[in-house]
Amino acid sequence: MKMKTNFKEPIPLSHLEAGQRGRVCTPVGGGEIPARLRDLGFVPGTWLEVRRRAPLGDPVEIELRGYRLCLRTEQLDAVRVEVEGSHP
């Protein structure tokens, strides 16, 4: 019998809206978080928050580990996150 869970599939970080929090997940299927993003602190288990987006949606301001940075949406597609409140 298959157990039912309330976990949602991780989504690309680029899909989070301003004000949403999430936790960086381990990539599945043999994928990796790009080295530059790992160096900036995007490692599995790290909590982050999307602070705001530019008027046309790009770049995105992210807060993690006590600092803020702006990244392009295409860079954020490589990072998967569990959205806060998506699990029990």
C-alpha positions in Angstrom: 0.0 0.0 0.0 1.4 3.4 -1.1 1.6 6.0 1.7 0.2 9.4 1.0 2.2 12.4 2.0 1.7 16.2 2.0 5.0 16.9 0.5 5.0 18.8 -2.8 7.5 18.4 -5.5 10.4 21.0 -5.3 9.9 23.8 -7.8 12.5 26.1 -9.5 13.5 29.0 -7.4 12.5 31.3 -10.2 8.8 30.4 -9.6 8.7 31.9 -6.1 6.9 35.2 -5.7 8.1 38.2 -3.7 7.7 37.4 0.0 7.8 33.6 -0.3 10.3 31.5 1.6 11.8 28.2 0.6 14.5 25.7 1.4 17.1 24.7 -1.2 16.7 21.0 -2.1 19.2 18.5 -3.3 19.0 18.3 -7.1 17.4 15.0 -8.4 18.3 13.0 -11.4 22.1 13.6 -11.2 21.8 17.4 -11.6 24.0 19.8 -9.7 23.6 23.4 -8.4 26.1 25.5 -10.5 29.4 26.1 -8.7 28.9 29.9 -8.7 25.6 29.6 -6.9 27.0 27.1 -4.4 29.8 29.5 -3.6 27.1 32.2 -2.9 25.4 29.9 -0.4 22.8 28.1 -2.4 23.4 24.7 -0.8 20.8 22.1 0.2 19.0 22.9 3.4 19.5 26.6 3.2 16.4 28.8 3.8 15.9 31.8 1.6 13.3 34.4 0.8 12.5 36.2 -2.4 12.5 39.8 -1.4 11.4 41.5 -4.6 11.4 41.4 -8.4 12.2 44.1 -10.8 9.2 45.6 -12.6 9.5 43.3 -15.6 10.3 40.3 -13.3 14.1 40.1 -13.8 16.4 40.4 -11.9 15.2 38.9 -8.6 16.4 40.0 -5.1 17.1 37.0 -2.8 17.9 37.0 0.9 19.8 34.0 2.3 22.4 33.5 5.1 22.0 37.1 6.3 22.7 38.9 3.0 20.9 39.9 -0.2 21.8 39.5 -3.8 20.2 40.0 -7.2 20.3 37.3 -9.8 18.8 36.7 -13.2 15.7 34.5 -13.5 17.6 32.1 -15.8 20.3 31.5 -13.1 17.6 30.7 -10.6 16.1 28.0 -12.8 19.0 25.7 -11.8 18.0 25.7 -8.1 15.0 23.7 -6.8 13.3 24.7 -3.5 10.6 23.4 -1.2 8.2 26.2 -0.5 7.6 27.1 3.2 4.4 25.5 4.4 4.3 22.9 1.7 5.0 20.1 4.2 3.5 19.0 7.5 
